[in-house]
Structure formats: C-alpha cells, structure tokens
C-alpha cells in the first residue's frame, strides 16, 4: 500500500560518472519488483521525480538513478543522514517467483529495476544489459552474483559486444527459449524490439514503460499510454509494467 513518509538516507554513492546509488530507511514500506518511488526533489521543484526501485531488504530500500536535470541533480547531492519526502511504493511491477526462469533485458537506466527481479528468481535468470558506452556500465557484479549468465552490449563497442540488447537476446532465444518470460525495461524503441522478438519466439513478455509523470497516482494525464485495444492507460497507476501484447507500439 502506498504511503508518504520522510525517509532517511543511509548511503549515497556514485556507480559511474552518471549514475547514483542511494539507500533509504523506509520502515514498514514493502515494495515489489518493478515498482517506483515518487520523490520530492527540493522546494523549487513542483513535480516529484519517479525513481525505480532497484533492490530492498527489511527496512531498507535502494534506488539507482542518473542525473538528467535539476531535480535529479539536487537528489544526487543529498548526504547521508538527510531526509527525503517519499511517496511509494507506486505502480504495478513485475510478477516473479523463485521458481521462474527469466530472460532479463535492460537498457541504460532501465537496468536497475531488473536487479530485484534477478534476486527474486534465485539464480534462474539470464541478463542482457546494454549501455551507451563502457563508462556508463553499472551493477554488473551484482547481476553476476545472482544470475546464471550475464551478457553485455554497448552502442560503441567499448564493453561487451558492439550493438543492441535485442541482437544479443535473439542469439539466446535462437538456442534456448525455455523461459518463463522475458522481462524488459529501457527506452521505448528497445522495448518495441524486444516485444517483437519475444512474440517471434513464443515467449511471454512483460515491459516496464518509461514515461514522464506528473502526479504519480493516476490523477493527471501526463503519463497516458496507448494500448492495442484502443484504450489509454496510466503508466504510473496501471503500469509501469504491462504485458507487451497490451501496448500499441505504433502509437
């Protein structure tokens, strides 16, 4: 159940020149994989910032985000012992279980929420992680510690194979399609390609959509997303995770 509370920062560190890892004391807040927090980022920012939940343990929750504007720049400068105004956990996330075998496909800042999925699946995941370049890589060791296999791709070839995650995912599915589901998070063009790939190989696919948000609870229309049946749903309330077949990828 969502709640608003003041959460104490217990750790704040850089994963690379662009990404920040932050651990918060959240009390009885219990998230699910793929949910997010809506965080107030300074008095001068009218709108909260939606940040995906990366991982958690009892009483503690970890977020990972990139600095992309004034709000996230303010958030990155917070120090251990300070408090944040947090609303969450919000949205509908991925449904995973310890006996499932998942192909995790993440791109850029879409990678962190998949770590919680990997930990929940007890070593039964194969992860395909994509970065613009090697200097943006993050969480590789943590994925390796809880996945059966980790493959890396980069746009410029500076780490792993040169190319995109859907190319690597295709190589995997061509020899092994015995997955409970493909779970994907990243930019919309990447999600569209992965959704088409999963359909081709007959594997269920869930995608976590990235959209700009206003309220975070479905009261505004900022994050409306077109569905294949002609309806529109809110990414914040109805998602961010959808069945790939639900989404109108050509809208």
C-alpha positions, -999 to +999 in steps of 0.1 A: +000+000+000+014+034-010+025+057+019+041+091+022+069+094+047+102+111+055+130+086+046+165+089+060+194+085+036+218+059+049+241+056+018+248+077-013+275+067-037+284+070-074+283+039-096+299+058-125+301+095-136+264+095-144+246+071-120+239+074-083+230+046-059+211+056-028+199+035+001+169+048+022+154+038+056+118+031+047+104+014+078+075-009+070+073+000+033+074-032+013+079-028-024+075-053-053+098-058-082+094-031-108+076-005-086+088+030-081+091+059-056+079+094-062+104+117-046+102+154-038+135+169-051+138+203-034+114+232-026+120+247-061+107+217-080+069+215-084+068+179-095+082+149-078+106+126-096+097+089-103+127+067-094+126+029-100+132+007-070+164-013-076+166-036-046+155-039-009+158-057+023+139-054+056+136-017+064+159-006+037+153+003+000+178+011-028+173+033-058+196+039-087+192+069-110+211+091-135+214+128-132+194+143-161+181+176-148+177+200-119+156+175-098+179+145-101+210+168-097+195+180-064+188+145-053+223+133-062+238+160-038+219+148-007+241+134+020+239+105+045+216+115+074+194+138+054+157+130+048+137+128+017+099+132+012+090+099-004+057+086-018+055+049-026+058+022-035+037+030-066+026+012-097+022-024-107+055-042-111+068-075-125+054-107-112+083-130-105+088-161-083+117-181-071+110-210-094+107-189-126+133-187-152+135-152-168+154-135-196+161-100-183+167-074-209+177-039-197+190-007-214+206+022-196+187+034-165+162+006-172+187-019-158+184-012-120+148-024-115+157-057-131+182-064-103+153-070-079+138-095-104+171-113-106+174-116-068+138-129-065+144-156-091+171-175-071+198-177-098+175-187-126+179-156-148+199-147-178+206-110-180+213-090-212+224-055-202+230-026-226+249+007-222+257+036-245+294+031-236+316+013-211+319+043-188+281+041-182+282+004-170+267-003-136+257-032-113+275-058-134+290-076-104+256-077-086+239-092-116+267-117-120+262-128-083+226-137-087+222-147-124+231-178-143+245-157-171+251-121-179+257-107-214+267-071-221+263-049-251+273-013-258+264+011-286+301+019-293+316-015-286+337-003-257+322-030-234+309-064-244+296-068-279+290-039-302+253-034-308+220-035-291+205-058-265+178-072-288+205-086-310+220-105-280+186-116-268+179-130-303+211-151-301+200-165-267+164-173-278+176-190-310+192-217-289+171-216-257+135-203-255+126-222-223+120-191-203+090-183-180+090-148-195+111-120-210+112-090-186+124-058-202+130-022-191+145+006-211+138+031-238+106+026-258+124+017-291+143-011-273+111-023-256+093-025-290+122-046-305+123-069-275+085-073-276+086-083-313+114-107-306+096-124-277+065-128-299+085-143-327+099-170-303+067-175-285+079-164-250+056-142-228+070-107-224+065-080-198+078-045-203+083-016-179+074+016-197+093+049-193+071+080-195+072+114-180+050+116-149+031+143-130+012+132-100+024+095-100-010+082-088-032+084-119-049+118-113-034+136-142-029+125-179+008+132-183+019+095-185-010+082-206+000+053-229-019+040-259-030+003-257-035-021-286-073-023-279-077+015-284-078+025-248-053+046-229-038+036-195-017+055-170+019+043-167+021+054-131-011+036-119-018+008-144+019+002-151+047+008-153+048-029-162+025-041-189+021-072-209+039-065-242+009-075-262-012-048-245+008-019-258+002-001-291+038+001-302+030+022-333+011+050-315 
